[in-house]
Amino acid sequence: MCEGFPRMTRVISEASTSPPANASEGLMGGPDPRQEALRPYVPRLVVDWLRSAPGEAWRVVDGTLAFVDISGFTKMTERLARKGKVGAEEMNDLLDACFTELLRVAYMDGAGLVKWGGDAVLLLFEGPDHAGRACRAAHVMRRSLRNMGRLLSSAGFVTLRMSVGIHSGAFDFFLLGDAHRELVIAGRAASETVAMESAATAGEILISPATADQIDPGLVGHSKGPGFLLRGAPSVPAPAPAPPPDVTGLDL
């Protein structure tokens, strides 16, 4: 991953909340439990990659990347840490509940989850209107987080806010490893995404000039640092729902 991204090793796929349409078949005709155990943790990008070009280690993907960081969890984590294992489990439940809702919104605009680590996610949008869909998803995610209000835990209330950096371009992905595979993103486009998120404060969505050029100019706000603040949600066609990724026969 390029410098600036937190190490994101926890990944949940866009298929994690629904069963596969064509589940992997085991020896007795039912789902293969080994494949089913892995499916929720494999990004769609990796599945498509292994299907089309399993021998490739590097791929350039044109699209829009959104780096979403949630603030407010750190203080809660410190409080809950005093409760030991019980506090850790409660923290995990709160994170899951929050990101389940945010990712549900993102998937409606065709997001592909690349990485999820702690309180940050990396989302990739490909295909027609990818820049507009990424901006709309971020805008609606922010609204959803505001609607959640203050979360109540055994350690008290916490108000969550999100900062988002968005960039459109050609992204360098690397699929590395043998016994253990790691999807790595690097290069100038990834660094631009990091720069946008780093310059955004809590509650802001900062888009790069490359992304701003692909959406309605009326939605591009004041300049800030290397980018521009997003003023609203673009009106672009919604993508057709994608079927859950099928990992049958893949060497994961």
C-alpha positions as CSV (number, residue, x, y, z in Angstrom):
1,M,0.0,0.0,0.0
2,C,1.2,3.5,-0.7
3,E,2.7,5.5,2.1
4,G,0.0,7.2,4.1
5,F,-2.6,4.5,4.1
6,P,-3.1,2.8,7.5
7,R,-2.4,-0.9,7.3
8,M,-5.8,-2.4,6.5
9,T,-6.0,-6.1,6.9
10,R,-9.6,-6.6,7.9
11,V,-11.7,-6.9,4.7
12,I,-15.4,-7.5,4.3
13,S,-16.8,-8.0,0.8
14,E,-19.8,-6.6,-0.8
15,A,-21.2,-10.1,-0.7
16,S,-21.0,-10.5,3.0
17,T,-24.6,-9.7,3.8
18,S,-26.2,-12.0,1.2
19,P,-25.7,-15.6,0.1
20,P,-24.1,-16.3,-3.3
21,A,-26.4,-16.8,-6.2
22,N,-24.2,-19.8,-7.3
23,A,-22.7,-21.1,-4.2
24,S,-19.6,-23.2,-4.4
25,E,-20.5,-26.9,-4.5
26,G,-19.0,-29.3,-2.1
27,L,-18.6,-33.1,-2.5
28,M,-22.2,-33.7,-1.3
29,G,-23.6,-31.1,-3.7
30,G,-23.9,-28.3,-1.0
31,P,-21.7,-25.3,-0.5
32,D,-18.0,-26.0,0.0
33,P,-17.4,-24.8,3.6
34,R,-13.8,-23.8,2.9
35,Q,-14.8,-21.6,0.0
36,E,-17.8,-20.1,1.9
37,A,-15.5,-19.3,4.8
38,L,-13.2,-17.3,2.5
39,R,-15.8,-15.6,0.2
40,P,-16.8,-12.7,2.6
41,Y,-13.2,-11.6,2.9
42,V,-12.2,-11.5,-0.8
43,P,-12.6,-8.2,-2.7
44,R,-14.4,-8.5,-6.0
45,L,-11.4,-7.0,-7.7
46,V,-9.3,-10.0,-6.5
47,V,-11.9,-12.5,-7.7
48,D,-12.1,-11.0,-11.1
49,W,-8.3,-10.8,-11.3
50,L,-7.8,-14.4,-10.5
51,R,-10.5,-15.4,-13.0
52,S,-9.1,-13.4,-15.9
53,A,-5.4,-13.4,-15.3
54,P,-4.2,-15.5,-12.4
55,G,-0.6,-15.2,-13.3
56,E,-0.4,-11.4,-13.3
57,A,1.1,-9.7,-10.3
58,W,0.3,-6.1,-11.4
59,R,-2.8,-4.5,-12.8
60,V,-3.8,-0.9,-13.7
61,V,-7.4,0.0,-12.9
62,D,-9.1,3.1,-14.1
63,G,-11.6,4.4,-11.7
64,T,-12.2,6.5,-8.6
65,L,-10.8,5.7,-5.2
66,A,-12.4,6.9,-1.9
67,F,-10.5,6.8,1.3
68,V,-13.0,7.1,4.2
69,D,-11.9,7.6,7.8
70,I,-14.2,7.7,10.8
71,S,-13.2,9.8,13.8
72,G,-14.5,9.3,17.3
73,F,-13.8,5.7,17.7
74,T,-10.3,6.3,19.2
75,K,-11.6,7.8,22.5
76,M,-14.2,5.1,22.8
77,T,-11.6,2.4,22.2
78,E,-9.5,3.9,25.0
79,R,-12.5,3.8,27.4
80,L,-13.6,0.3,26.4
81,A,-10.1,-1.1,26.6
82,R,-10.3,-0.7,30.4
83,K,-13.0,-3.4,30.3
84,G,-10.7,-6.0,28.8
85,K,-12.2,-8.7,26.5
86,V,-15.8,-7.5,27.1
87,G,-14.9,-4.0,26.0
88,A,-13.1,-5.3,22.9
89,E,-16.1,-7.3,21.9
90,E,-18.4,-4.3,22.4
91,M,-16.0,-2.1,20.3
92,N,-16.1,-4.7,17.6
93,D,-19.9,-4.8,17.6
94,L,-20.1,-1.0,17.4
95,L,-17.6,-0.9,14.5
96,D,-19.5,-3.7,12.6
97,A,-22.9,-2.0,13.1
98,C,-21.5,1.4,11.9
99,F,-19.7,0.1,8.8
100,T,-22.5,-2.3,7.8
101,E,-24.8,0.6,7.3
102,L,-22.1,2.8,5.6
103,L,-21.1,0.0,3.3
104,R,-24.7,-0.8,2.4
105,V,-25.0,2.8,1.1
106,A,-21.7,2.6,-0.8
107,Y,-22.6,-0.7,-2.5
108,M,-25.8,0.9,-3.9
109,D,-23.5,3.1,-6.0
110,G,-21.3,0.2,-7.1
111,A,-18.5,0.5,-4.6
112,G,-16.0,-2.3,-4.3
113,L,-14.4,-2.7,-0.9
114,V,-10.6,-2.9,-1.3
115,K,-9.5,-2.7,2.3
116,W,-11.1,-2.2,5.8
117,G,-8.9,-1.6,8.8
118,G,-10.1,-0.4,12.1
119,D,-12.0,2.8,11.5
120,A,-11.1,3.4,7.8
121,V,-12.2,1.9,4.5
122,L,-10.8,2.1,1.0
123,L,-13.5,1.9,-1.8
124,L,-13.0,1.5,-5.5
125,F,-15.5,2.6,-8.1
126,E,-15.2,1.4,-11.7
127,G,-17.3,1.7,-14.9
128,P,-19.5,4.5,-16.2
129,D,-19.8,7.6,-14.1
130,H,-17.4,6.2,-11.5
131,A,-16.4,9.7,-10.3
132,G,-20.0,10.8,-9.8
133,R,-21.0,7.6,-8.1
134,A,-18.0,7.8,-5.7
135,C,-18.9,11.3,-4.8
136,R,-22.6,10.5,-4.3
137,A,-21.8,7.5,-2.2
138,A,-19.5,9.5,0.1
139,H,-22.1,12.3,0.4
140,V,-24.8,9.8,1.3
141,M,-22.5,7.9,3.7
142,R,-21.8,11.2,5.5
143,R,-25.5,11.9,5.8
144,S,-26.1,8.4,7.1
145,L,-23.5,8.8,9.8
146,R,-25.0,12.1,10.9
147,N,-28.4,10.3,11.1
148,M,-26.9,7.7,13.4
149,G,-26.3,10.6,15.9
150,R,-24.4,9.8,19.0
151,L,-23.7,6.1,19.6
152,L,-24.2,4.8,23.2
153,S,-21.8,2.3,24.7
154,S,-21.1,1.1,28.2
155,A,-18.4,3.7,28.3
156,G,-20.7,6.6,27.4
157,F,-21.8,8.4,24.2
158,V,-19.6,9.1,21.2
159,T,-20.2,11.3,18.2
160,L,-18.8,9.9,15.0
161,R,-17.7,12.0,12.0
162,M,-16.1,11.1,8.7
163,S,-13.4,12.6,6.5
164,V,-13.2,11.5,2.9
165,G,-10.6,11.9,0.2
166,I,-11.5,11.1,-3.4
167,H,-9.4,10.9,-6.5
168,S,-10.0,9.6,-10.1
169,G,-7.3,8.1,-12.2
170,A,-5.3,5.0,-13.1
171,F,-4.4,3.0,-10.0
172,D,-1.6,0.5,-9.7
173,F,-2.7,-2.7,-7.9
174,F,-0.4,-5.6,-7.0
175,L,-1.5,-9.0,-6.0
176,L,1.4,-10.5,-4.0
177,G,2.3,-13.6,-2.1
178,D,1.8,-17.3,-2.5
179,A,0.7,-19.0,0.7
180,H,-0.6,-15.6,1.9
181,R,-2.0,-13.2,-0.7
182,E,-2.0,-9.4,-0.2
183,L,-3.7,-6.8,-2.4
184,V,-1.5,-3.8,-2.5
185,I,-2.2,-0.4,-4.0
186,A,0.7,2.1,-4.8
187,G,1.7,4.8,-7.1
188,R,0.8,8.5,-7.8
189,A,-2.9,8.0,-8.0
190,A,-3.1,6.3,-4.6
191,S,-0.9,9.0,-3.1
192,E,-3.3,11.6,-4.5
193,T,-6.1,9.9,-2.7
194,V,-4.2,9.9,0.6
195,A,-3.4,13.6,0.1
196,M,-7.1,14.4,-0.3
197,E,-8.1,12.6,2.9
198,S,-5.2,14.0,4.9
199,A,-6.3,17.6,4.0
200,A,-9.9,16.9,4.9
201,T,-11.1,17.6,8.4
202,A,-13.9,15.7,10.2
203,G,-17.1,16.2,8.3
204,E,-15.5,17.1,5.0
205,I,-15.3,15.4,1.6
206,L,-12.3,16.6,-0.4
207,I,-12.1,15.7,-4.1
208,S,-9.1,16.0,-6.4
209,P,-9.0,18.3,-9.5
210,A,-9.2,15.1,-11.6
211,T,-12.4,14.1,-9.9
212,A,-13.8,17.6,-9.9
213,D,-13.4,17.7,-13.7
214,Q,-15.8,14.7,-14.0
215,I,-18.8,16.0,-12.0
216,D,-21.2,18.9,-12.3
217,P,-19.2,22.1,-11.7
218,G,-22.0,23.3,-9.4
219,L,-21.2,20.6,-6.9
220,V,-17.5,21.6,-6.7
221,G,-17.0,23.9,-3.7
222,H,-14.2,26.0,-2.4
223,S,-10.6,24.9,-2.9
224,K,-8.8,23.5,0.1
225,G,-5.2,22.4,0.1
226,P,-4.7,20.1,-2.9
227,G,-8.4,19.7,-3.7
228,F,-11.9,21.0,-3.6
229,L,-14.8,20.5,-1.1
230,L,-17.7,18.5,-2.4
231,R,-21.0,20.5,-2.1
232,G,-23.6,17.9,-3.0
233,A,-24.4,14.5,-4.4
234,P,-24.1,14.2,-8.2
235,S,-27.1,13.0,-10.2
236,V,-25.9,10.0,-12.2
237,P,-27.5,6.7,-13.1
238,A,-27.3,4.0,-10.4
239,P,-25.5,0.8,-11.5
240,A,-27.2,-2.5,-11.8
241,P,-26.8,-4.7,-8.7
242,A,-23.8,-7.0,-9.1
243,P,-24.1,-10.7,-8.2
244,P,-22.0,-11.9,-5.3
245,P,-18.5,-12.9,-6.3
246,D,-18.1,-16.6,-7.0
247,V,-14.9,-18.0,-5.6
248,T,-15.5,-21.6,-6.8
249,G,-12.2,-23.2,-7.8
250,L,-10.0,-20.2,-7.1
251,D,-6.7,-20.7,-5.3
252,L,-7.2,-18.2,-2.5
